[in-house]
Each structure stands twice: as C-alpha cells, then as structure tokens.
Amino acid sequence: MSLQPEDVAKIAHLARLALREEDVPKYAGELSNILHLVEQMNAVDTSGVEPMAHPLDAVQRLRPDAVSESDQRDKFQAIAPQTEAGLYLVPKVIE
C-alpha cells in the first residue's frame, strides 16, 4: 500500500496536525515504507509461534508482601485541615 501526498494531508487534517506543505511528500514516503513493512510482517506464517509477554526469558523479582511501616494515619490526620471517619475532606471541585 502506498500513500499519496493528498492522503497524508487528509490524515494530518483529521489528526489536527500542522504539516508544512513541503514536508508532506517526505511523510508520504516514510509512511508508505512503514505500511510496506507491516505488509511484509503480515505475510509471515506465525501459526506455530507461541505468544510471549517479554522477548527475554526474564522473571520479575518480587519482594515479600509484608508490612514494613506502622500505621500512622492518626498522626497524619491530626495535622490535616479537615477529616471525618478516617477520611480527608477536600473542597468540591466538580459541580
């Protein structure tokens, strides 16, 4: 698939992008190259390829799920301007 400069100008208008007129042919060529690459990748048979979440066989290191700090809610809420039932009260911002 090849994009014409008119197509790029129309896409830029729909995306609300400001392109200089002299840059449109360059973008048309670059976008056409990208679409050509996508067509080549779509032509490859991937039926036997297993999907993976990461290209490397890496495992995320996780820390133990343990409490590391004491509960200090009362201390922090003592200096807050307004609290009620353990919650911080803030001014309404949406009408």
N, C-alpha and C positions, 0 to 999 in steps of 0.2 A: 504494500500500500504506500502510495506516495502522496504527500500533502502539497497542495499548491499554495502560493503566497496568499491567495484570496481566502483559502481555508484557515490559514494561520491568523490572518487579520480578523476573521469572523470569530474564531475561538478566543482570541485576545479580547475582543469586544465583549463576548459573553462572560469571560472571566474578569472583566473590568481591569485589564492590564493595559498600560500605556506603552506601546511599542513605537519606536521611530520607524518611519516608512522604509528607510534604507536598511534596517535590521531584519525586516520581515523575510526576505529571501534566505538569509542565513539561518533563521529559525526554522523555516520550512524544510531546508535541507537536513538540519540536525534532527528535527522531529521525525522526518521520513526515515533517517538512519535508525532511530530508536524503534520505530514501528517495524522496520525490516528485521531488526534483531529479535523482536518479540515474535514475529512470524517464524523465524528460524528456530527459536526455542520451542514454539508450539508444535513444530514438525517433528521434534524428537520424541521417540517412543519411551514413555516413562511408566509404563504399566507395571514393570517389575521393581520399581524403586519405592522403598518404604519412606513415607514422610518422616521428617525429623524436626525437632524443635530447635536444634542448635547444630551447626556444621561440625563441631568438635564433639568428641565423646566426653563431655565435661559434666560434672555433677555439682550442683550448688551446695556450698558448705553452709550448714545451718548451725546457729547457736542453740543451746538448750533453752527451752521455753520455761524460764524460771524468773520469779520476781527478784529484781536487783535493787529496788528502791522501796523505801517505806511510803505509806500513804500520807501525803502532806496536803490533802485537799482543804482541810480546815484552816491550816496555816495560810494557804494562798488565798482562800476566800475571805479571810479576816481583813485583808488589805484591799479587796475588790470594792468598787463603789456600791454595787447592789447585787445581792444574791438572794435566792429563795429556794428552799428544799434541795440544797446542794447544787443548784444551777446558777450560772452567771446571768444576770439580767442586763440586756443591752437595749439601746433605743431602737424603735421600729424604723426600718429603712425602706420598706415596701408598703405602699398604700393600696 
